Amino acid sequence: MEPILIEHAFRSCYSGRHIVVTGGLGFLGAHLIRVLSDFDCKITRIIRTGAISERPISERLESRAEIVDICGDIRSGELWAHVVPQADFVFHFAGQTSNAVASGDAVLDGEANVLPMLRLLETCRSSNTTPVVLFASTVTVAGIPSHLPVDEHHPESPLTVYDLHKLIAENYLRYYSIAGFVRGVSLRLANVYGPGAHRAHKDRSTLDRMIKMALAGANIPIYGSGEFQRDYIYVDDVIGAFIAAGACIDALTERQYVIGSGRGHTIKEAFHVVAERAALKSGRAVRVENVDPPGGLTSMDTRNFIADSSRFMRATGWRANCLLREGIDRSIEAYLCAS
């Protein structure tokens, strides 16, 4: 099913429902709300205090849905006590996303990536509210894959503090789901890319940073040989997966699913596609050049990964449709239109 068909097929599942989205101004949150804004529903968008300037984004977004913005701290039980009792769905996307930051301050990362989940779940338990909770996790909780492609049966072996905390949050969600306090599912995402991936940290959204560099006429740096495989999945396909997961929760709850395109591309191949397509659109020729990585490459940098999402596909009818070249073209067009 094409992403737009996924959205329409499950529209009735969200009609008249109250949907809470954490990270409402973030990459995934903004794309999800763009889709849900065409649904007949109420959306509560939780936004980090201080993230809105001038006026709330809901005032600038044409929407069929009723959108309410709440600024607050998702580590706070008071915030969850305010939004959970009326919630039918909670899309939990907010969190700290940098491996480097997590490694530098594990306590801070735990407060950002574990505590909010626990606060949410405890609020559901204490209020006798059982919303559907959909959590954005990461395929890197598997560590270094022992085989390809990787599905849900691959052992979990997180090698970073960030991945460890993502796995802990997953396990909390699964535990509370089995206990009947929520209906929850975690989607372990491969390398998500697409317009709007404005990440502050250099260890995230690499493909989008390369696209922006190429459009500016800068050469694209590649660390090491670049022969390491990645599974790049376009953001619209990811949002389609979350919408499908919420609609099919009875078949999915208490589990984790690997979400990717199912296609492997080397980093070198992907960067060359970026250079080629950006030059075609901007008229600025750029080179992909090998450079020495600062501090050297880690085992996570040199791993290979391809997702096997067949279990999720069988349960929901979803599949990733956007090929890498098409997704890069869409991203280039969006960035050019925004400039």
C-alpha positions, 0 to 999 in steps of 0.5 A: 500500500502506498503511504497515502493509501495507508493513511486513508485506509486507517482514517476511521480508526483515528476519527473522533479520537484524542491523539497526543504527540510528544516532540510535536515540533520535531522531525517525526512529530511534525510529519505525523501532525501534517498527516493527522491534521487532515483527520477529524480528530483532536491532537494535543501537541506536547512541545518543550518549554521555550521551543515556540517563538512568536506564536503557536504553530497550530495557529499557522497550520491549516487543519481539519483536526483540532490542534492544541499546543501544550508546552511542558516537560515530559519528565514531569508527572504533572504534565502526563496527569493533565493529558493522559486521562483524555488520550486515546493514542500517545505517539511518543517521539520526544527524546535526546537523540545523540550518542555523543551526548548520552555517552557524556552524561548517562544520567541526563540521557536516562532522564530524557529517554527513560524517565518520560516513558516511566512517567507516562506509564505510571500515569496510565496505571494510576488513572486507570487509562489504557491508551495506545502508546507508540514509541519511536525506538531504534534498530541499533538496540541490536548492536552489531548484527550477526546476520542480515537482514535483521528482524525481531528475533535478532538478539538485543545487544546495545553498545551505547548508553543511548541504545541501552536507554532506548531498550529500557524504555521499550521494556517498560512499555512492554511490561506495562502492556502485558500488565494491561495498563496500556496497549503499546508497541515500539517501532525500531527505526532504521536510518530515517531521512527526509525534509525537516530533519533539523538535528543539532547533533552531527551524529544524527540525520547524516544523509540530510546534512549531506543533501544540504551541504551538496545544495550549498556547493560544498563537497561531501565528506565520507569517513573511511571506505564508505562501504558499510551498508545502511537501510535508509527509509524515507520519513513518509514511510515511517509515518505510514508505519506509525499510523498503521501500528496505531490502527492495528494495535490489537495485532501488535501490542506487547511487541517490538518491530523492525522498520526499514526499507528492506534495501541496503545501500552503502554509505558511499553509494548513498552519498554519490546519489546525493551529489548527483541529484543535488548537482542536477537540481542546483547546477552546482557540481560537488565531489564525494571525498574521503577524509579521516574521521575525527577520533576514528571510526567505532564498531557502530560506524562500521557495522552493516544493517538491512531491516527485515520488516516482514513481520510488521508488514504481514500484521498491518499491510504496510510496506516501505515504498519510497526508493532512495533516489526518489526520497533524495529527490523529494528532500532536495525539492523540499529544501530548495522550496524552503530556501 
